[in-house]
Amino acid sequence: MEMLQDLGAEYRERFSDLAPYRDAVWKILTKSYFQQFVPLDGTVLDLGAGWGEFTRNIQAKHRIAMDLNPDMPSRVGAGVEVLLQDCSSHWNIEESSVDVVFTSNFFEHLPDKDALRRTLQETFRCLKPGGRIICLGPNARFVEGAYWDFWDHFIPLTERSLTEILSLTGFAVEQAVPRFLPYSMSQGFTPPPYLISLYLRLPLLWKVFGKQFLVIARKPEDDLR
């Protein structure tokens, strides 16, 4: 219980002042980019939902939010199924029932690589054949020492290391973009939200400012496990 309370305090300390800005940014990110991967009549799971910026702004018939943050259930919005649990344990979700699992700036917070492996195994189990996992995260190759400015970062990842473990878990990797979004929305430069949609349309800018990877992988259609 103390760990859950500490996690809630971390988020309030780190993100409270920027909460409206973060929500405005995610409105644009979902509408301008990520919605194309999420069927309106499908099921999407926000893995490591935090304060629910993705969950609130994505459109889908069935939305699921998973996190250990005790503040998460009150923030993700109405009509969302909430799973307040350790993601590396068994998920109370039916096998092959989810269209898309989305996760942003979360895997680096898991305690070790075995927890990440178990999380990906549960993701694979719950995705429909042909379903996707979409992963955003700080690319340790580009953020370098700044990676450790957050005390709860444990696993340094790049698009290459994540691609490797996804492949070993059975996924077929479709995209592995080393530079996608800038690093952090909790400190540093916060551009006006209207510039985000322009940025997304200009991949040349990603190569200059991007320090987060984007990795998209699919559960094979012919998976028989």
N, C-alpha and C positions, 0 to 999 in steps of 0.2 A: 504494500500500500504506500509506503514511503517513497518507493521508486516512482510510482504513478504520480504522486503529488509533486515530486521533484520535476518530472517531465512537464507537467502543467505549468509549473513556475518557470521553467526554461523557456517555453514558448511565449509566455506573457512578457518575460524580460526581453526576449530577442525580437519579438514581432509586434507587440501591441501598438507601438507608434506608427508602424507601417501597414497595419491591417487594411485600411481602406485602399491604399495604393496597391497592395498585393492582390486584392480582389479585383481591382480595375484591370491590372495586368493579365490576370487569369481569364477574365471575360474575353479579352482579345486573343489570348493564346488558344483557348478552346474553340472560339468561333472561327478564327482565321487559319488554324492549323490542325488541332487535334480532333475536331469533330469529324473530319473526313474518315477517320479510322473507326469511329464508334457508330454502329447502326442505331437509328432512332428507336427501332422496335427491339433492341437487344439488351443485354446485361453487361454492365461495366463495373469493375471493382477498382476503387482507388486504394492502392496499397501504400500504407504510411500516409493516411489522409491528412494528418495534422489538424489544421483548422478548416479544412474542407474547401479550399479555394477551387480546386479542380472539380470536386463533387458537386458543388453548388452551381457551377457554370456549364458543365457538360450536359448534353441532352441524351437521354436514354430511357427506355421504358422501365428498366430496373437498375437502380444505382445502389452499390454496396460500398461502404467506407470501413476500412480496417485500420486500427491504430491502437496503441496503448495509452495515448494521451487522454486523461480523464475529462478534459474539456471538449474533446472531439464530438461526442454525441449532441451537445447543445449548439454546435457551430455548423454542422454540415447541411442543415436545412431540412425542410419537411419532405416526407416521402422517401427517405433514404434508409436502407437497412444498415444497421450499425453492428460491427463486430469489434468489441473492445478486447483484444487478445494479442498474444505473442504470435507474430506471423510465421515463426519457424515451427510452431506446433500445428497439429491437425486443424484444418479449417472446417467449420460447420457449413460447408457448401457442397452441393451435389456434384459428383464427378461429371465432367464434360458439360457444364451448364453455363459457363461464362464466355461472352464473346471477346471481351478486351479486359486485360489487367493493365492498369496505368500506375506508374510509380515515378515520383520526382524527388530527388535529393533525399533519398531514404536509405538505400542500401549501405551507404557509408556509415550509417548510424548503428547497423547491426553489430553485435559484439564480436563476431568472428566469421571466418569464411564458411565454417560448417553451418552456421545459422543461415547464411545466404544460400548455401546449397539446398538446405531443407526447405527454405522459402520458395525457391525456384521449382523444387519437386512438387510442392503443393500447388503452385501456379499451373504447372504442366497438367496435373491431375484434374484441376477444376476447369481449365479451358476446354471449349469445344474443339474438335478437330478443325483446323483452319483458323482457330482463334489466335489473337495476338497478345503479346506483352510489349508495352512501350515503356522504355526506361530513359529517364533523364538523370544526370548526376554530374558532380564536379569531376573533371578529367585531371587526375593527379599529374599527368605529364605536363599540363599547362598551368595549373594553379600553383604548383610547387609548394613552397613553405607555407603559403597562405591557407593551404588545406588544413593545417593544424591550428588555425585561429579559432576554431570551434572545438571546445573540449570534448564534445561527444562524437567526434569523428574517429572511427576505429579502423575501417577498411579502405585503404587507398585503391581506387579503381581507375582503369582507363577503358576506352571502348574496346580495346583488344582483349583485356582480361575478362571483361564482362561477356564479350562474344564467345570466348573460350568456354566459360562455365555454362553459358546458355546452350552451346553446342553439345557439351558433355551431358547436359540434362535432357537432351532429346530435341531441342528446338532447332528450327531452320532459320538462321539469321537473314533478314531481308535487307536491313540497312544498318550501317555502323558509321555514324557521322562523328568524327572526333571533335569538331568545333561546331556547336549549335548556338545556345544562348550564352550571354554573359554569366559571370560566376554567381553573384549573390544579390538577393533582394533584401537582405537584412542589414547590409552596411554598404557604404560606398555610393557610387553614382546611381541615381534613380531617374532615368529618362522619362519624359512625359509619356503616358500610356499610348497616345496616338502614334508615337514613333515606332511602337512595337510591331504594328501591322506592316509598316513600311520595311522594317528590319527583316521580318519573316519572308518578304517577297524578294529580298536581295541577298542570296547566298554568298555573294562575294564579301559582304560585311561579316558573315559568320566567321570567315577565315581570319578576320582582323580582331573581332571582339569576342568571339565565342570561346568559352573556357569550360562549358559543359558539353558532355557527349549526348548524343541521341542514338539509342540502339532499339531497333524494332525486330522482333523475332516472332515466328509463327509455329504453332503446334501442327505438325504434318497432318494432312487430311487423312492419310492412310494409317495413322497410329492405331495399333491394335492392343496397346498395353491397358 
